[in-house]
Amino acid sequence: MGLRDAFAGISEIVPFALAYQGENDREAMTRWGTLVGEIAARTLPDLAMPPAPPSRDRKRIGFVSAHFRAHTICNLFKGWLTGTDRDAFEVHLISTAGPGDGVTRGLSDKVDTAHFAPMGVPELARHIRSLECDALIYPDIGMDPRTQVLAALPLAPRQLMGWGHPVSSGLPAVDTFISSELMEPDDGADHYREDLMTLPGLSIVYDRPPQPGDPAAHDYLCAQALFKIMPEQDAVFTSILKETPGRKLAFFAHPIAEVTAAFRDRLAAVLRNRGIDADTALEFIPPCDRAAFLKHLSGARVILDTFGWSGGNTSLEAFAMETPVVTLPGRFMRGRHTHAMLKLLELDALAATDADDYVRIATRLMTDELFHDEVTAQIATGADRLFGDPRVIPAFNDLLRTL
């Protein structure tokens, strides 16, 4: 394989699925990031050294992503972009996916300059370098190959990443991982090649979605993409259904029918061993838009979080619907999103200590009306704490002032 082929390869693939192994990915991602950085630097040697921006009254900050559009990443992190202190900083939005959509155009009105023109990766990298930013912020390295290559090059003196893909980038050119103080475990710094810096609360400012009318009723709902549901959770789902006979567990079907069928067959085999008929116990909701998705969240009695990689955007939306979410906090930040939300809600009762406790909490929510009412009332009372946390943006701007 020649250098051109290698560069084409890193411009087309990311190790997205690696994080689902449930282990510390720092070493593997460091190897990958070092390789990507070497390929990028050898392909574009004129961009291999960091620039020295001129002195200016307002430091120039660039936000780089393929997802400044109607997308989960934008929902999570646009608050950083729009909340940056414009008196202190000049803000540039750089979309690696071209013009985007109405959301993209709306964000362009909230920054000094928006860059949407479709370009190849080398041209885009040189364009970003020409902006002479003091710092670049990548909300979601690992979600998009083009962004991965750009972040592998030192296009600004400081390069920071958010937790849109909540594992280390492994890239030598990225120096800081911005995370949530409530999501990180005690040994969180050991999980990143980058220096770990945390912001208060959930670290984000998220627009609370309105409750929809006409909710779609469900007993149990696991609202995560099917590929996030590891086989170790099948037995837990089975135990929950065994403890509450006659109740159904719903999932959102994958757009590829074969993926849904494979998942259903896997889970059905475990159910069958416990004497449960999958045809009557399972339900698969066809792919739908966000408005319909919120109706399903709103109408569920109990939402079951995924192990290892918990709900982020989905759990925020569920709590906005005042629907309880049962979670089992994981070892790594990616498995602790929902747990952090429960801390803000002061609802430790929904955070399980182990798989058996998860089953106990889920079945109690289904069968104990008083407990369910108490939990939903507490969510309703505290949900606003998950949205618009007034501490986040000042802390984010304080971080930028240190750059």
N, C-alpha and C positions, 0 to 999 in steps of 0.2 A: 504493500500500500504506500503510495506516495504522499507527500505533504498535502497536495491539493485534495486528495481523497480523504485524508484525515481531517482536514478543515471542514470539508463537506459533511463528514460524519458528526462532528461535534456541533454543527449547525442544524442537525436534524434530530438528534437524540439527547435525552436527559435520563439520568438514573432515577426516575421518579418512583419506581416501584421498590427500590432498595429499602426505603424507610418502613415498609410493611413487614420486614423480617422481625421487628420488635427488639432490635439490639442497638447498641451505641454505634452510630454510623460514622463517627468522626474519622477513624483510621481509613475506612474504605473511601469516604468522600474526599479525604486529603489526597489519597493516591489519584483519584479521578480528577480532582481539581488541579493538581500539579500537572498532570498530563494535558488537560485542556488548556491550561495557561501556557505551557510550552508550545503546543501546536499553534495557538493563537499568536504568540509572540514571534515565532519563526515565520508564520504566514504574513504577518503585518509588522515587520521589524521597525517601521517608522513610528509605531504606537507602543513599543515595548518598554519605554521609560515614562514615568509619570511627568506631567507638565508642571509648570510653575506659573499659576495664574497671576495676573497683575494685581497690585494693591488697589482696592476699591472701597468705597464707603459701605456698600451693601454686598455681603458675600453672596456668591451665585450658587444656588442649589438646584441640581437637576434630579427629577424623579423619572425613573426609566422602567417601563413595563409594557407588556403586550396586552394588559387587561384593564386599561383605563377606559372601560366601557361597561355595559350592563353585564356585570360578572361579579362573582363572589369576592375576588381580590379587590375590586374597586369598592364594593360595599364595606369591606373591612378597613381599607387603608386610605381612602380618599380624604379622610379627616386630617391626616398628616399633611397632605398636599394643600388643602384649602385653609388649614389652620396655621401654616407657616407665617411668621411675623413679617409682613411685607415692608414694614419700615426698616427692618434689620437685614432682610434677605431678598434677593432677586430670585424669583422662582420660575423654573423652566419645566414644562411637562413634555416628555419625550415618549411618544407611542411607537413601539417597535412593530406594531401591527397595522400601521397606516392610519387612515382617516377615522376608523372606529365607527361610533354611532352617535345618537343624540346625547348620551351621557358624556361621551368624549368631548363633543362640541360645547356642552354646558360647562365642563371643567376648564375649557380653554379660556373662558371669561374670568376665571378666578386666579389666573397666573399671569406673569409678565409676558411669557412667550410660550406658545404650544408648537410642537414639532410633529407633524403628521405625515409628511411626504413619504410614500413608499420608497424604500432603498434596499439594496443588498446589504449584507452584514458589513463588509469592508467599508462601503460608502457611509453607512450609518455610524460606524465606529469613528471614522474620520470627522464626520459632522459633529458628533458629540465632543470629540477632542477640541474641535474648533470653537466650541462654546466657552472653553476655558473656565469650567465650573470649579469652584472651590471644593465641592463635595457632590457625589452622586449617591442617590438612595434608590436601591432596587427592592421594592416590596416583596418580590416573589421569585427570586432566583430558584431554578429547579422546575418551574412550571412551563418554561418556554425555551427552546434551544437557542434561539437568536439572542435572547437576553443573557443566557448563560455565557455565550461567547463574548458579548460586550463586557460583562462583568469580569471576565478573565483578563481583560486588558486594563492597564492602569490609565484610564482616561481622565482621571482627576486625582489630586493628591490624597483625598480621603474617599473611600467607597464603603457604603454601609448597606446592610440588607435587613429587610423585615422578615416576619415569620409566615409569609404567604405560603411557602413550602417550608415547614418548620423543622428543617435539619440544616446542619452546616453546609455551606456551599463547597467547602474544601478548597476554594480558590485563593491563591496567595495574594491576589490583588484586592481582595475584600477584607477589610480590617476590623469591621464591627458588626455584630449581630444584635439588632434591637428587638427586645422581647418584652414579655409581661412579667412583672414582679410576682403576680399571683399564679402564673402558670409554670414557672421554673421550679424544679426540685432543688434541694439543697446543693446537689453536686452538678447543677446545670452548666456551670462554666466548663466542666470537663467534656461536654458533649459537642463543643464547637472548636473549629480551628480559629475562628474569629474571636476577638475580645467580646465578651458578653456585657451588654448594657441593658438595663430594664427600665421601663416606664411604669408609672403607677397603675394599679388596677389591671384591667385587661389590655392596657397599652394603646387602645384604639378609641375612636369616637364613631359610633355606629348609629345610623338613622333608624329609629324604631319604626318598623312597618306597622300599618294600622291593622286592627283585627278585621278579618273579612266577614261578610254575612254568609249565611247558609253553609256552615262548616260541614265537612264530610266525616261522618262518625266512624271511629275505629276503636277496638279494644286496645290492643298493643300495636304500636307502630315503631319500626326501626327505619328511620328516615334517611340513613346514609346510603351512598352508592354501594351496590352489591360487592364491588371489588374490595371495599374496606372491611368486609365482614369475614374475619378469619375463622377457620374450622373449629378452633377452640371454643368459639362462642355458640356453636350449634347445640352442644349439650346443655348449655345454660338456657337457651331459648326453649329447648325441649322440657326442661324441668319447670319452667314458668308455665308452659301450657299444661303440663301434667298436674300442677298444683291448682290450676283454675280451669277445670273442665268446661268445655263449651265456648271458651273464649277464642278469638282469632288473633293471629299475628300478621300484620300487613307490612309489605316492603314495596319500594318503588322499583318497577321493572326496569331493566337496562334497555337502552334503545336497540341493542343487538339481541335478538330473541334467543340466540344460542347461549349467551351469557346467563340470561335469566333461567333458562332450562337447566343449565349445568348447576347453578346454585340451588335451584329447587330440588333437583335430584339428590344433591349432596345432603341437604337438610332433611329431605323426606326419608332418607335411609336411617338417619338418627331417630327421627320421630317414630318410624315404624318399629324400631327396636324397643321403644317404650310404649307400644300399643296405641299410637296416635296416628290418625289418618290425615295425611297432608292435604288431601282434597278439601276437607272440612276445616282444618286448622290454619291454613295459610291463605293469604290473599296477596295478589300482586297488582299494584296500581299502575296503569299505563303512564308512560312519560308525559309530563304536563308542564305548563308554564308556571311562573312564580306565583301568580295569583291563585291558581288551583292548588299549588304546593302548600301555600299558607292555609288554605281551607282544610287540607288534610291534617296539618299540624294542629290547627285550632280544634278539630273535632276528635282528636285522639284522646283517650283517657290517660294512657301512659305511653311515654316515648322511651324506647330502650336505646341507650347510647352504645357505640361500638367500643370494643376493647382495643387497647394499643394505640389507636388514633381516634380520638373522640370527636364529637361534633364541635365545630366552631361557629361558622355562619348559621348552620342549621339549628344549633342549640340556642343561639341568640334569638332566632326567629321563633323557636318553640316557646321560649320564656316570654317573648313579646305577645304570644297568643295565650299566655298564662297556663301553659300545659306543662306538667311535671316531666322532668327528664331524669332517669336513673343512670348513674355513671359509676364506673370502677376506675379510679385514677390510675394512670400508668406510670412507668418509670421515667418517661421522658416528656418533655414539654408538649409534644404532639398528642400525648394521651391525657392531657390535663386541662384542656380548654374548658370543658363543661364544669370540671371541679372548681376552676377559678370563678366561674359565674355563680356557682352555688355558694362560694365563700362570700361574695358580695351580697347575695340574697340571704345570707345567714341561714342556709338550709343544708347543714351537714347531714341531715337525715336522709338525703337522696344520694349521698356519696358512699358507696359500698366499700367494705374493707377487704372482701374477697368475693369469689364467684357465688358462694352460698349466700352471702349477705345480699348480693345483687338480686338473687332470686327472691329472697325474703322481702326486700323493699318493693320490688315490682309487683309481687302478688298481694302484698298488703295494700298498695295503692289501688289495686283492682277490687279488693274485697272489703276493705275497711272504709266505709263512707266518711266517717268522722276524720280519719287520718287524711284522706284525699281532700276533703274540704279545707282542712287546716293548711295543708301544703299549698293548694291553689290560692288560698287567701293570702298566704305569705308571699307567693310569687307576685300576685296582683299588687300587693303593697310595696314590694321592693324592686319590681322590674325596672323602674326608671333608673336605678343605680347602675344598670348594665349599659345604659345609653347616655351619651353626652356627659361622661365623667369630666367634671371641670378641672381635674388635676392633670389630665393627659397632655393637652396642647401646651400649657405653660412649661411642663417638664420636657416636652419634645423640643420646644424652642430653646430651652436652656441647654439641651444636648447639642443643638446646632451651634450655639454660641461658643462651645468648647472646640469646635473644629478648626 
